[in-house]
Amino acid sequence: MRRAAKRDENERVLINAAMKLGWLFWKLDTPVDWLGLFRGHWYPIEIKGPRGRLTWIQRHIATAALDQKAPFIIWRTLEDVERSSK
């Protein structure tokens, strides 16, 4: 039996803050936590706690995105949300 994916404690605060800035979201489970839409662009978004680490597949996707000059967003703090929303 599959367990529900554990969500980070800071997730709701960060998502609510981003929604106030105009983001729209679709909740995912894998390979990232959320698919975000902001100003006409789609973004894969992973939310991590202060010490949370990316999984192997998330590191692989982040590296591929970087190689292709594509976005891969990791949010840990409200400052991360604000930085991504400019």
C-alpha positions in Angstrom: 0.0 0.0 0.0 1.3 3.4 -1.0 1.5 6.1 1.6 0.6 9.7 1.0 3.6 11.9 0.2 4.8 13.9 3.2 4.4 17.6 2.6 6.8 20.2 4.0 5.5 22.2 7.0 6.3 25.5 5.2 4.4 24.6 2.1 1.0 26.2 2.9 2.5 29.5 4.0 4.7 29.7 0.8 1.8 28.7 -1.6 -0.6 31.2 0.1 2.0 34.0 -0.2 2.6 33.2 -3.9 -1.1 33.1 -4.6 -1.3 36.7 -3.2 1.3 37.7 -5.7 -0.7 36.2 -8.7 0.6 32.6 -8.9 -1.8 29.8 -9.9 -1.0 26.2 -8.8 -1.7 22.6 -9.5 -0.6 20.2 -6.8 1.6 17.3 -7.9 3.3 14.5 -6.1 6.1 13.6 -8.3 8.6 14.6 -9.6 8.0 18.0 -7.9 5.4 19.4 -5.5 3.6 21.9 -7.7 3.2 23.1 -11.2 3.0 26.9 -11.0 1.7 29.4 -13.6 2.9 33.0 -13.3 2.6 35.7 -15.9 2.0 33.3 -18.7 4.8 30.9 -17.9 4.8 27.4 -16.3 7.3 26.5 -13.6 8.0 23.2 -11.8 8.2 24.1 -8.1 9.7 22.1 -5.3 9.1 23.2 -1.7 11.7 22.1 0.9 12.1 22.8 4.5 15.3 24.5 5.7 17.3 21.3 5.6 15.3 19.4 3.0 17.2 17.8 0.2 16.2 17.1 -3.4 15.6 13.5 -4.4 17.7 11.9 -7.0 15.1 12.5 -9.7 14.6 16.1 -8.6 18.4 16.7 -8.9 18.3 15.1 -12.3 15.5 17.4 -13.5 17.1 20.5 -12.0 20.3 19.7 -13.8 18.5 19.1 -17.1 16.6 22.3 -16.7 19.8 24.3 -16.0 21.4 22.7 -19.1 18.5 23.8 -21.2 18.2 27.3 -19.5 14.7 26.3 -18.3 13.3 27.1 -14.9 13.3 24.8 -11.9 12.2 26.6 -8.7 13.0 25.5 -5.2 11.2 27.5 -2.4 12.3 27.3 1.2 11.4 30.8 2.4 9.1 33.7 1.7 12.2 35.5 0.3 12.5 32.7 -2.3 8.8 33.2 -3.3 9.3 37.0 -3.6 12.5 36.5 -5.7 10.7 34.2 -8.1 7.8 36.7 -8.5 9.7 39.6 -9.9 
